[in-house]
Amino acid sequence: MQHCVSLTIWFPSPQKAVRPIPTHVKENRHEAKFRNNSQCARKITRGRWVRWINILRRKHENHDS
């Protein structure tokens, strides 16, 4: 459960979202993928980035429940 906490803080601002994710996030395979994707985040336009985050966030919510 705790691995989601950092992501909640990390999500709201697209500018901040490009920063590296704490290493403990690697525990989860889905989040490891997320970490790799974050390196490409700068290339994604803001609108698309927000949509992409919403999709990922939904995945996380489904994954938790």
CHARMM-style PDB file with segment names, atoms N, HN, CA, C and O in Angstrom:
ATOM      1  N   MET     1       0.827  -1.216   0.000  1.00  0.00      PROA
ATOM      2  CA  MET     1       0.000   0.000   0.000  1.00  0.00      PROA
ATOM      3  C   MET     1       0.859   1.263   0.000  1.00  0.00      PROA
ATOM      4  O   MET     1       0.548   2.235  -0.688  1.00  0.00      PROA
ATOM      5  N   GLN     2       1.932   1.240   0.771  1.00  0.00      PROA
ATOM      6  HN  GLN     2       2.185   0.450   1.330  1.00  0.00      PROA
ATOM      7  CA  GLN     2       2.708   2.467   0.932  1.00  0.00      PROA
ATOM      8  C   GLN     2       3.336   2.942  -0.370  1.00  0.00      PROA
ATOM      9  O   GLN     2       3.597   4.133  -0.539  1.00  0.00      PROA
ATOM     10  N   HSD     3       3.577   2.013  -1.292  1.00  0.00      PROA
ATOM     11  HN  HSD     3       3.365   1.045  -1.154  1.00  0.00      PROA
ATOM     12  CA  HSD     3       4.239   2.422  -2.527  1.00  0.00      PROA
ATOM     13  C   HSD     3       3.409   3.413  -3.328  1.00  0.00      PROA
ATOM     14  O   HSD     3       3.945   4.104  -4.195  1.00  0.00      PROA
ATOM     15  N   CYS     4       2.114   3.496  -3.056  1.00  0.00      PROA
ATOM     16  HN  CYS     4       1.679   2.934  -2.352  1.00  0.00      PROA
ATOM     17  CA  CYS     4       1.262   4.431  -3.801  1.00  0.00      PROA
ATOM     18  C   CYS     4       1.349   5.854  -3.252  1.00  0.00      PROA
ATOM     19  O   CYS     4       1.008   6.813  -3.944  1.00  0.00      PROA
ATOM     20  N   VAL     5       1.805   5.987  -2.009  1.00  0.00      PROA
ATOM     21  HN  VAL     5       2.082   5.207  -1.447  1.00  0.00      PROA
ATOM     22  CA  VAL     5       1.822   7.295  -1.365  1.00  0.00      PROA
ATOM     23  C   VAL     5       2.684   8.280  -2.145  1.00  0.00      PROA
ATOM     24  O   VAL     5       2.264   9.407  -2.408  1.00  0.00      PROA
ATOM     25  N   SER     6       3.885   7.855  -2.512  1.00  0.00      PROA
ATOM     26  HN  SER     6       4.226   6.939  -2.298  1.00  0.00      PROA
ATOM     27  CA  SER     6       4.779   8.764  -3.229  1.00  0.00      PROA
ATOM     28  C   SER     6       4.151   9.196  -4.550  1.00  0.00      PROA
ATOM     29  O   SER     6       4.318  10.339  -4.977  1.00  0.00      PROA
ATOM     30  N   LEU     7       3.435   8.288  -5.192  1.00  0.00      PROA
ATOM     31  HN  LEU     7       3.299   7.360  -4.845  1.00  0.00      PROA
ATOM     32  CA  LEU     7       2.834   8.607  -6.483  1.00  0.00      PROA
ATOM     33  C   LEU     7       1.742   9.662  -6.333  1.00  0.00      PROA
ATOM     34  O   LEU     7       1.579  10.519  -7.201  1.00  0.00      PROA
ATOM     35  N   THR     8       0.995   9.596  -5.230  1.00  0.00      PROA
ATOM     36  HN  THR     8       1.128   8.899  -4.526  1.00  0.00      PROA
ATOM     37  CA  THR     8      -0.080  10.560  -5.027  1.00  0.00      PROA
ATOM     38  C   THR     8       0.491  11.974  -4.941  1.00  0.00      PROA
ATOM     39  O   THR     8      -0.064  12.913  -5.512  1.00  0.00      PROA
ATOM     40  N   ILE     9       1.587  12.114  -4.232  1.00  0.00      PROA
ATOM     41  HN  ILE     9       2.038  11.351  -3.768  1.00  0.00      PROA
ATOM     42  CA  ILE     9       2.221  13.424  -4.094  1.00  0.00      PROA
ATOM     43  C   ILE     9       2.825  13.841  -5.433  1.00  0.00      PROA
ATOM     44  O   ILE     9       2.884  15.021  -5.780  1.00  0.00      PROA
ATOM     45  N   TRP    10       3.265  12.831  -6.163  1.00  0.00      PROA
ATOM     46  HN  TRP    10       3.217  11.873  -5.882  1.00  0.00      PROA
ATOM     47  CA  TRP    10       4.053  13.046  -7.374  1.00  0.00      PROA
ATOM     48  C   TRP    10       3.190  13.449  -8.561  1.00  0.00      PROA
ATOM     49  O   TRP    10       3.660  14.138  -9.466  1.00  0.00      PROA
ATOM     50  N   PHE    11       1.921  13.018  -8.562  1.00  0.00      PROA
ATOM     51  HN  PHE    11       1.539  12.458  -7.827  1.00  0.00      PROA
ATOM     52  CA  PHE    11       1.073  13.227  -9.731  1.00  0.00      PROA
ATOM     53  C   PHE    11       0.664  14.664 -10.059  1.00  0.00      PROA
ATOM     54  O   PHE    11       0.801  15.073 -11.212  1.00  0.00      PROA
ATOM     55  N   PRO    12       0.162  15.454  -9.085  1.00  0.00      PROA
ATOM     56  CA  PRO    12      -0.659  16.613  -9.448  1.00  0.00      PROA
ATOM     57  C   PRO    12      -0.025  17.598 -10.429  1.00  0.00      PROA
ATOM     58  O   PRO    12      -0.743  18.168 -11.251  1.00  0.00      PROA
ATOM     59  N   SER    13       1.271  17.818 -10.378  1.00  0.00      PROA
ATOM     60  HN  SER    13       1.854  17.355  -9.710  1.00  0.00      PROA
ATOM     61  CA  SER    13       1.851  18.831 -11.257  1.00  0.00      PROA
ATOM     62  C   SER    13       2.724  18.209 -12.341  1.00  0.00      PROA
ATOM     63  O   SER    13       3.748  17.601 -12.028  1.00  0.00      PROA
ATOM     64  N   PRO    14       2.342  18.347 -13.607  1.00  0.00      PROA
ATOM     65  CA  PRO    14       3.099  17.762 -14.718  1.00  0.00      PROA
ATOM     66  C   PRO    14       4.564  18.186 -14.727  1.00  0.00      PROA
ATOM     67  O   PRO    14       5.436  17.389 -15.073  1.00  0.00      PROA
ATOM     68  N   GLN    15       4.842  19.440 -14.349  1.00  0.00      PROA
ATOM     69  HN  GLN    15       4.134  20.088 -14.069  1.00  0.00      PROA
ATOM     70  CA  GLN    15       6.234  19.894 -14.360  1.00  0.00      PROA
ATOM     71  C   GLN    15       7.069  19.085 -13.376  1.00  0.00      PROA
ATOM     72  O   GLN    15       8.175  18.650 -13.696  1.00  0.00      PROA
ATOM     73  N   LYS    16       6.526  18.888 -12.170  1.00  0.00      PROA
ATOM     74  HN  LYS    16       5.627  19.241 -11.911  1.00  0.00      PROA
ATOM     75  CA  LYS    16       7.264  18.147 -11.149  1.00  0.00      PROA
ATOM     76  C   LYS    16       7.338  16.669 -11.506  1.00  0.00      PROA
ATOM     77  O   LYS    16       8.267  15.966 -11.109  1.00  0.00      PROA
ATOM     78  N   ALA    17       6.356  16.216 -12.251  1.00  0.00      PROA
ATOM     79  HN  ALA    17       5.601  16.787 -12.574  1.00  0.00      PROA
ATOM     80  CA  ALA    17       6.250  14.778 -12.533  1.00  0.00      PROA
ATOM     81  C   ALA    17       7.443  14.251 -13.316  1.00  0.00      PROA
ATOM     82  O   ALA    17       7.691  13.045 -13.327  1.00  0.00      PROA
ATOM     83  N   VAL    18       8.186  15.140 -13.971  1.00  0.00      PROA
ATOM     84  HN  VAL    18       7.985  16.120 -13.962  1.00  0.00      PROA
ATOM     85  CA  VAL    18       9.299  14.687 -14.789  1.00  0.00      PROA
ATOM     86  C   VAL    18      10.497  14.304 -13.920  1.00  0.00      PROA
ATOM     87  O   VAL    18      11.410  13.621 -14.384  1.00  0.00      PROA
ATOM     88  N   ARG    19      10.493  14.744 -12.658  1.00  0.00      PROA
ATOM     89  HN  ARG    19       9.751  15.298 -12.281  1.00  0.00      PROA
ATOM     90  CA  ARG    19      11.616  14.414 -11.775  1.00  0.00      PROA
ATOM     91  C   ARG    19      11.663  12.917 -11.484  1.00  0.00      PROA
ATOM     92  O   ARG    19      10.635  12.243 -11.556  1.00  0.00      PROA
ATOM     93  N   PRO    20      12.832  12.394 -11.158  1.00  0.00      PROA
ATOM     94  CA  PRO    20      12.975  10.957 -10.919  1.00  0.00      PROA
ATOM     95  C   PRO    20      12.080  10.491  -9.777  1.00  0.00      PROA
ATOM     96  O   PRO    20      11.843  11.223  -8.816  1.00  0.00      PROA
ATOM     97  N   ILE    21      11.595   9.279  -9.899  1.00  0.00      PROA
ATOM     98  HN  ILE    21      11.787   8.685 -10.680  1.00  0.00      PROA
ATOM     99  CA  ILE    21      10.749   8.692  -8.869  1.00  0.00      PROA
ATOM    100  C   ILE    21      11.649   8.044  -7.818  1.00  0.00      PROA
ATOM    101  O   ILE    21      12.686   7.480  -8.165  1.00  0.00      PROA
ATOM    102  N   PRO    22      11.272   8.113  -6.544  1.00  0.00      PROA
ATOM    103  CA  PRO    22      12.046   7.443  -5.491  1.00  0.00      PROA
ATOM    104  C   PRO    22      12.287   5.977  -5.836  1.00  0.00      PROA
ATOM    105  O   PRO    22      11.431   5.326  -6.435  1.00  0.00      PROA
ATOM    106  N   THR    23      13.446   5.465  -5.459  1.00  0.00      PROA
ATOM    107  HN  THR    23      14.142   5.994  -4.972  1.00  0.00      PROA
ATOM    108  CA  THR    23      13.840   4.138  -5.910  1.00  0.00      PROA
ATOM    109  C   THR    23      12.936   3.046  -5.358  1.00  0.00      PROA
ATOM    110  O   THR    23      12.793   1.998  -5.989  1.00  0.00      PROA
ATOM    111  N   HSD    24      12.323   3.258  -4.201  1.00  0.00      PROA
ATOM    112  HN  HSD    24      12.439   4.108  -3.689  1.00  0.00      PROA
ATOM    113  CA  HSD    24      11.493   2.190  -3.630  1.00  0.00      PROA
ATOM    114  C   HSD    24      10.295   1.880  -4.524  1.00  0.00      PROA
ATOM    115  O   HSD    24       9.644   0.848  -4.362  1.00  0.00      PROA
ATOM    116  N   VAL    25      10.011   2.771  -5.459  1.00  0.00      PROA
ATOM    117  HN  VAL    25      10.540   3.609  -5.590  1.00  0.00      PROA
ATOM    118  CA  VAL    25       8.890   2.548  -6.373  1.00  0.00      PROA
ATOM    119  C   VAL    25       9.151   1.329  -7.262  1.00  0.00      PROA
ATOM    120  O   VAL    25       8.217   0.705  -7.766  1.00  0.00      PROA
ATOM    121  N   LYS    26      10.428   1.003  -7.446  1.00  0.00      PROA
ATOM    122  HN  LYS    26      11.187   1.511  -7.037  1.00  0.00      PROA
ATOM    123  CA  LYS    26      10.808  -0.099  -8.329  1.00  0.00      PROA
ATOM    124  C   LYS    26      10.198  -1.439  -7.895  1.00  0.00      PROA
ATOM    125  O   LYS    26      10.083  -2.362  -8.701  1.00  0.00      PROA
ATOM    126  N   GLU    27       9.813  -1.537  -6.630  1.00  0.00      PROA
ATOM    127  HN  GLU    27       9.906  -0.787  -5.976  1.00  0.00      PROA
ATOM    128  CA  GLU    27       9.261  -2.790  -6.104  1.00  0.00      PROA
ATOM    129  C   GLU    27       8.199  -3.376  -7.027  1.00  0.00      PROA
ATOM    130  O   GLU    27       8.139  -4.586  -7.244  1.00  0.00      PROA
ATOM    131  N   ASN    28       7.373  -2.500  -7.560  1.00  0.00      PROA
ATOM    132  HN  ASN    28       7.421  -1.517  -7.384  1.00  0.00      PROA
ATOM    133  CA  ASN    28       6.216  -2.950  -8.331  1.00  0.00      PROA
ATOM    134  C   ASN    28       6.540  -2.903  -9.823  1.00  0.00      PROA
ATOM    135  O   ASN    28       7.083  -1.910 -10.306  1.00  0.00      PROA
ATOM    136  N   ARG    29       6.216  -3.958 -10.548  1.00  0.00      PROA
ATOM    137  HN  ARG    29       5.775  -4.765 -10.155  1.00  0.00      PROA
ATOM    138  CA  ARG    29       6.580  -4.012 -11.964  1.00  0.00      PROA
ATOM    139  C   ARG    29       5.902  -2.885 -12.747  1.00  0.00      PROA
ATOM    140  O   ARG    29       6.527  -2.245 -13.592  1.00  0.00      PROA
ATOM    141  N   HSD    30       4.626  -2.651 -12.460  1.00  0.00      PROA
ATOM    142  HN  HSD    30       4.119  -3.172 -11.773  1.00  0.00      PROA
ATOM    143  CA  HSD    30       3.892  -1.586 -13.156  1.00  0.00      PROA
ATOM    144  C   HSD    30       4.575  -0.243 -12.928  1.00  0.00      PROA
ATOM    145  O   HSD    30       4.674   0.575 -13.842  1.00  0.00      PROA
ATOM    146  N   GLU    31       5.042  -0.024 -11.712  1.00  0.00      PROA
ATOM    147  HN  GLU    31       4.961  -0.689 -10.969  1.00  0.00      PROA
ATOM    148  CA  GLU    31       5.657   1.255 -11.397  1.00  0.00      PROA
ATOM    149  C   GLU    31       7.057   1.362 -11.979  1.00  0.00      PROA
ATOM    150  O   GLU    31       7.528   2.457 -12.285  1.00  0.00      PROA
ATOM    151  N   ALA    32       7.713   0.232 -12.129  1.00  0.00      PROA
ATOM    152  HN  ALA    32       7.330  -0.658 -11.880  1.00  0.00      PROA
ATOM    153  CA  ALA    32       9.018   0.251 -12.789  1.00  0.00      PROA
ATOM    154  C   ALA    32       8.843   0.724 -14.234  1.00  0.00      PROA
ATOM    155  O   ALA    32       9.644   1.501 -14.753  1.00  0.00      PROA
ATOM    156  N   LYS    33       7.775   0.234 -14.866  1.00  0.00      PROA
ATOM    157  HN  LYS    33       7.124  -0.397 -14.444  1.00  0.00      PROA
ATOM    158  CA  LYS    33       7.460   0.662 -16.223  1.00  0.00      PROA
ATOM    159  C   LYS    33       7.192   2.166 -16.221  1.00  0.00      PROA
ATOM    160  O   LYS    33       7.655   2.901 -17.093  1.00  0.00      PROA
ATOM    161  N   PHE    34       6.436   2.596 -15.222  1.00  0.00      PROA
ATOM    162  HN  PHE    34       6.060   1.998 -14.514  1.00  0.00      PROA
ATOM    163  CA  PHE    34       6.098   4.006 -15.077  1.00  0.00      PROA
ATOM    164  C   PHE    34       7.372   4.846 -14.971  1.00  0.00      PROA
ATOM    165  O   PHE    34       7.463   5.916 -15.572  1.00  0.00      PROA
ATOM    166  N   ARG    35       8.338   4.367 -14.219  1.00  0.00      PROA
ATOM    167  HN  ARG    35       8.264   3.497 -13.731  1.00  0.00      PROA
ATOM    168  CA  ARG    35       9.605   5.072 -14.042  1.00  0.00      PROA
ATOM    169  C   ARG    35      10.295   5.267 -15.392  1.00  0.00      PROA
ATOM    170  O   ARG    35      10.803   6.351 -15.680  1.00  0.00      PROA
ATOM    171  N   ASN    36      10.314   4.227 -16.212  1.00  0.00      PROA
ATOM    172  HN  ASN    36       9.902   3.346 -15.978  1.00  0.00      PROA
ATOM    173  CA  ASN    36      10.935   4.328 -17.525  1.00  0.00      PROA
ATOM    174  C   ASN    36      10.197   5.351 -18.392  1.00  0.00      PROA
ATOM    175  O   ASN    36      10.819   6.156 -19.085  1.00  0.00      PROA
ATOM    176  N   ASN    37       8.873   5.307 -18.341  1.00  0.00      PROA
ATOM    177  HN  ASN    37       8.368   4.653 -17.778  1.00  0.00      PROA
ATOM    178  CA  ASN    37       8.073   6.221 -19.154  1.00  0.00      PROA
ATOM    179  C   ASN    37       8.310   7.673 -18.748  1.00  0.00      PROA
ATOM    180  O   ASN    37       8.252   8.572 -19.587  1.00  0.00      PROA
ATOM    181  N   SER    38       8.578   7.901 -17.463  1.00  0.00      PROA
ATOM    182  HN  SER    38       8.625   7.171 -16.782  1.00  0.00      PROA
ATOM    183  CA  SER    38       8.712   9.272 -16.977  1.00  0.00      PROA
ATOM    184  C   SER    38       9.871   9.985 -17.669  1.00  0.00      PROA
ATOM    185  O   SER    38       9.878  11.213 -17.759  1.00  0.00      PROA
ATOM    186  N   GLN    39      10.851   9.220 -18.159  1.00  0.00      PROA
ATOM    187  HN  GLN    39      10.845   8.223 -18.086  1.00  0.00      PROA
ATOM    188  CA  GLN    39      11.987   9.850 -18.824  1.00  0.00      PROA
ATOM    189  C   GLN    39      11.573  10.433 -20.179  1.00  0.00      PROA
ATOM    190  O   GLN    39      12.238  11.330 -20.697  1.00  0.00      PROA
ATOM    191  N   CYS    40      10.487   9.931 -20.746  1.00  0.00      PROA
ATOM    192  HN  CYS    40       9.946   9.202 -20.325  1.00  0.00      PROA
ATOM    193  CA  CYS    40      10.000  10.442 -22.030  1.00  0.00      PROA
ATOM    194  C   CYS    40       8.966  11.549 -21.832  1.00  0.00      PROA
ATOM    195  O   CYS    40       8.480  12.134 -22.801  1.00  0.00      PROA
ATOM    196  N   ALA    41       8.635  11.830 -20.581  1.00  0.00      PROA
ATOM    197  HN  ALA    41       9.029  11.355 -19.794  1.00  0.00      PROA
ATOM    198  CA  ALA    41       7.511  12.718 -20.286  1.00  0.00      PROA
ATOM    199  C   ALA    41       7.657  14.086 -20.952  1.00  0.00      PROA
ATOM    200  O   ALA    41       6.662  14.673 -21.377  1.00  0.00      PROA
ATOM    201  N   ARG    42       8.884  14.598 -21.046  1.00  0.00      PROA
ATOM    202  HN  ARG    42       9.692  14.121 -20.700  1.00  0.00      PROA
ATOM    203  CA  ARG    42       9.074  15.943 -21.598  1.00  0.00      PROA
ATOM    204  C   ARG    42       8.585  16.040 -23.035  1.00  0.00      PROA
ATOM    205  O   ARG    42       8.191  17.114 -23.489  1.00  0.00      PROA
ATOM    206  N   LYS    43       8.609  14.925 -23.748  1.00  0.00      PROA
ATOM    207  HN  LYS    43       8.930  14.053 -23.379  1.00  0.00      PROA
ATOM    208  CA  LYS    43       8.227  14.957 -25.160  1.00  0.00      PROA
ATOM    209  C   LYS    43       6.709  14.963 -25.332  1.00  0.00      PROA
ATOM    210  O   LYS    43       6.199  15.285 -26.406  1.00  0.00      PROA
ATOM    211  N   ILE    44       5.998  14.607 -24.276  1.00  0.00      PROA
ATOM    212  HN  ILE    44       6.412  14.345 -23.404  1.00  0.00      PROA
ATOM    213  CA  ILE    44       4.539  14.523 -24.376  1.00  0.00      PROA
ATOM    214  C   ILE    44       3.937  15.909 -24.131  1.00  0.00      PROA
ATOM    215  O   ILE    44       4.323  16.596 -23.186  1.00  0.00      PROA
ATOM    216  N   THR    45       3.005  16.314 -24.970  1.00  0.00      PROA
ATOM    217  HN  THR    45       2.691  15.756 -25.738  1.00  0.00      PROA
ATOM    218  CA  THR    45       2.373  17.619 -24.780  1.00  0.00      PROA
ATOM    219  C   THR    45       1.546  17.605 -23.506  1.00  0.00      PROA
ATOM    220  O   THR    45       1.111  16.549 -23.047  1.00  0.00      PROA
ATOM    221  N   ARG    46       1.333  18.778 -22.944  1.00  0.00      PROA
ATOM    222  HN  ARG    46       1.686  19.636 -23.318  1.00  0.00      PROA
ATOM    223  CA  ARG    46       0.702  18.868 -21.635  1.00  0.00      PROA
ATOM    224  C   ARG    46      -0.645  18.166 -21.603  1.00  0.00      PROA
ATOM    225  O   ARG    46      -0.920  17.391 -20.687  1.00  0.00      PROA
ATOM    226  N   GLY    47      -1.489  18.431 -22.599  1.00  0.00      PROA
ATOM    227  HN  GLY    47      -1.266  19.060 -23.343  1.00  0.00      PROA
ATOM    228  CA  GLY    47      -2.817  17.813 -22.623  1.00  0.00      PROA
ATOM    229  C   GLY    47      -2.743  16.299 -22.648  1.00  0.00      PROA
ATOM    230  O   GLY    47      -3.482  15.615 -21.940  1.00  0.00      PROA
ATOM    231  N   ARG    48      -1.842  15.784 -23.473  1.00  0.00      PROA
ATOM    232  HN  ARG    48      -1.242  16.340 -24.049  1.00  0.00      PROA
ATOM    233  CA  ARG    48      -1.697  14.342 -23.573  1.00  0.00      PROA
ATOM    234  C   ARG    48      -1.156  13.766 -22.280  1.00  0.00      PROA
ATOM    235  O   ARG    48      -1.577  12.702 -21.827  1.00  0.00      PROA
ATOM    236  N   TRP    49      -0.205  14.497 -21.691  1.00  0.00      PROA
ATOM    237  HN  TRP    49       0.137  15.361 -22.059  1.00  0.00      PROA
ATOM    238  CA  TRP    49       0.420  14.078 -20.432  1.00  0.00      PROA
ATOM    239  C   TRP    49      -0.641  13.909 -19.349  1.00  0.00      PROA
ATOM    240  O   TRP    49      -0.635  12.926 -18.608  1.00  0.00      PROA
ATOM    241  N   VAL    50      -1.554  14.881 -19.265  1.00  0.00      PROA
ATOM    242  HN  VAL    50      -1.559  15.680 -19.866  1.00  0.00      PROA
ATOM    243  CA  VAL    50      -2.615  14.816 -18.258  1.00  0.00      PROA
ATOM    244  C   VAL    50      -3.498  13.598 -18.502  1.00  0.00      PROA
ATOM    245  O   VAL    50      -3.872  12.895 -17.562  1.00  0.00      PROA
ATOM    246  N   ARG    51      -3.828  13.352 -19.769  1.00  0.00      PROA
ATOM    247  HN  ARG    51      -3.524  13.922 -20.532  1.00  0.00      PROA
ATOM    248  CA  ARG    51      -4.675  12.203 -20.092  1.00  0.00      PROA
ATOM    249  C   ARG    51      -3.967  10.903 -19.719  1.00  0.00      PROA
ATOM    250  O   ARG    51      -4.567   9.974 -19.177  1.00  0.00      PROA
ATOM    251  N   TRP    52      -2.675  10.870 -20.026  1.00  0.00      PROA
ATOM    252  HN  TRP    52      -2.188  11.624 -20.466  1.00  0.00      PROA
ATOM    253  CA  TRP    52      -1.857   9.693 -19.754  1.00  0.00      PROA
ATOM    254  C   TRP    52      -1.790   9.414 -18.251  1.00  0.00      PROA
ATOM    255  O   TRP    52      -1.874   8.266 -17.813  1.00  0.00      PROA
ATOM    256  N   ILE    53      -1.638  10.485 -17.475  1.00  0.00      PROA
ATOM    257  HN  ILE    53      -1.570  11.417 -17.830  1.00  0.00      PROA
ATOM    258  CA  ILE    53      -1.599  10.342 -16.012  1.00  0.00      PROA
ATOM    259  C   ILE    53      -2.938   9.828 -15.502  1.00  0.00      PROA
ATOM    260  O   ILE    53      -2.980   8.961 -14.629  1.00  0.00      PROA
ATOM    261  N   ASN    54      -4.025  10.357 -16.039  1.00  0.00      PROA
ATOM    262  HN  ASN    54      -3.990  11.061 -16.748  1.00  0.00      PROA
ATOM    263  CA  ASN    54      -5.343   9.899 -15.599  1.00  0.00      PROA
ATOM    264  C   ASN    54      -5.526   8.416 -15.867  1.00  0.00      PROA
ATOM    265  O   ASN    54      -6.079   7.695 -15.037  1.00  0.00      PROA
ATOM    266  N   ILE    55      -5.064   7.958 -17.022  1.00  0.00      PROA
ATOM    267  HN  ILE    55      -4.614   8.543 -17.697  1.00  0.00      PROA
ATOM    268  CA  ILE    55      -5.158   6.533 -17.355  1.00  0.00      PROA
ATOM    269  C   ILE    55      -4.350   5.719 -16.356  1.00  0.00      PROA
ATOM    270  O   ILE    55      -4.823   4.706 -15.842  1.00  0.00      PROA
ATOM    271  N   LEU    56      -3.128   6.166 -16.083  1.00  0.00      PROA
ATOM    272  HN  LEU    56      -2.743   6.989 -16.500  1.00  0.00      PROA
ATOM    273  CA  LEU    56      -2.274   5.440 -15.141  1.00  0.00      PROA
ATOM    274  C   LEU    56      -2.880   5.456 -13.748  1.00  0.00      PROA
ATOM    275  O   LEU    56      -2.862   4.452 -13.036  1.00  0.00      PROA
ATOM    276  N   ARG    57      -3.419   6.612 -13.369  1.00  0.00      PROA
ATOM    277  HN  ARG    57      -3.435   7.428 -13.947  1.00  0.00      PROA
ATOM    278  CA  ARG    57      -3.994   6.727 -12.034  1.00  0.00      PROA
ATOM    279  C   ARG    57      -5.168   5.764 -11.892  1.00  0.00      PROA
ATOM    280  O   ARG    57      -5.341   5.128 -10.852  1.00  0.00      PROA
ATOM    281  N   ARG    58      -5.972   5.663 -12.954  1.00  0.00      PROA
ATOM    282  HN  ARG    58      -5.831   6.180 -13.799  1.00  0.00      PROA
ATOM    283  CA  ARG    58      -7.103   4.745 -12.933  1.00  0.00      PROA
ATOM    284  C   ARG    58      -6.595   3.312 -12.756  1.00  0.00      PROA
ATOM    285  O   ARG    58      -7.161   2.526 -11.996  1.00  0.00      PROA
ATOM    286  N   LYS    59      -5.511   2.991 -13.478  1.00  0.00      PROA
ATOM    287  HN  LYS    59      -5.051   3.629 -14.095  1.00  0.00      PROA
ATOM    288  CA  LYS    59      -4.926   1.653 -13.353  1.00  0.00      PROA
ATOM    289  C   LYS    59      -4.514   1.386 -11.915  1.00  0.00      PROA
ATOM    290  O   LYS    59      -4.729   0.294 -11.389  1.00  0.00      PROA
ATOM    291  N   HSD    60      -3.922   2.388 -11.288  1.00  0.00      PROA
ATOM    292  HN  HSD    60      -3.747   3.275 -11.716  1.00  0.00      PROA
ATOM    293  CA  HSD    60      -3.483   2.224  -9.905  1.00  0.00      PROA
ATOM    294  C   HSD    60      -4.667   1.991  -8.982  1.00  0.00      PROA
ATOM    295  O   HSD    60      -4.617   1.135  -8.099  1.00  0.00      PROA
ATOM    296  N   GLU    61      -5.726   2.751  -9.188  1.00  0.00      PROA
ATOM    297  HN  GLU    61      -5.767   3.446  -9.905  1.00  0.00      PROA
ATOM    298  CA  GLU    61      -6.903   2.599  -8.333  1.00  0.00      PROA
ATOM    299  C   GLU    61      -7.492   1.209  -8.484  1.00  0.00      PROA
ATOM    300  O   GLU    61      -7.861   0.571  -7.499  1.00  0.00      PROA
ATOM    301  N   ASN    62      -7.578   0.741  -9.726  1.00  0.00      PROA
ATOM    302  HN  ASN    62      -7.277   1.259 -10.527  1.00  0.00      PROA
ATOM    303  CA  ASN    62      -8.097  -0.605  -9.963  1.00  0.00      PROA
ATOM    304  C   ASN    62      -7.173  -1.647  -9.347  1.00  0.00      PROA
ATOM    305  O   ASN    62      -7.624  -2.644  -8.782  1.00  0.00      PROA
ATOM    306  N   HSD    63      -5.890  -1.403  -9.464  1.00  0.00      PROA
ATOM    307  HN  HSD    63      -5.524  -0.594  -9.923  1.00  0.00      PROA
ATOM    308  CA  HSD    63      -4.886  -2.337  -8.957  1.00  0.00      PROA
ATOM    309  C   HSD    63      -4.977  -2.450  -7.436  1.00  0.00      PROA
ATOM    310  O   HSD    63      -4.795  -3.530  -6.873  1.00  0.00      PROA
ATOM    311  N   ASP    64      -5.260  -1.331  -6.781  1.00  0.00      PROA
ATOM    312  HN  ASP    64      -5.409  -0.454  -7.238  1.00  0.00      PROA
ATOM    313  CA  ASP    64      -5.323  -1.329  -5.317  1.00  0.00      PROA
ATOM    314  C   ASP    64      -6.575  -2.011  -4.804  1.00  0.00      PROA
ATOM    315  O   ASP    64      -6.538  -2.729  -3.805  1.00  0.00      PROA
ATOM    316  N   SER    65      -7.686  -1.782  -5.492  1.00  0.00      PROA
ATOM    317  HN  SER    65      -7.716  -1.199  -6.304  1.00  0.00      PROA
ATOM    318  CA  SER    65      -8.962  -2.306  -4.991  1.00  0.00      PROA
ATOM    319  C   SER    65      -9.278  -3.676  -5.562  1.00  0.00      PROA
ATOM    320  OT1 SER    65     -10.316  -4.254  -5.241  1.00  0.00      PROA
TER     321      SER     65
END
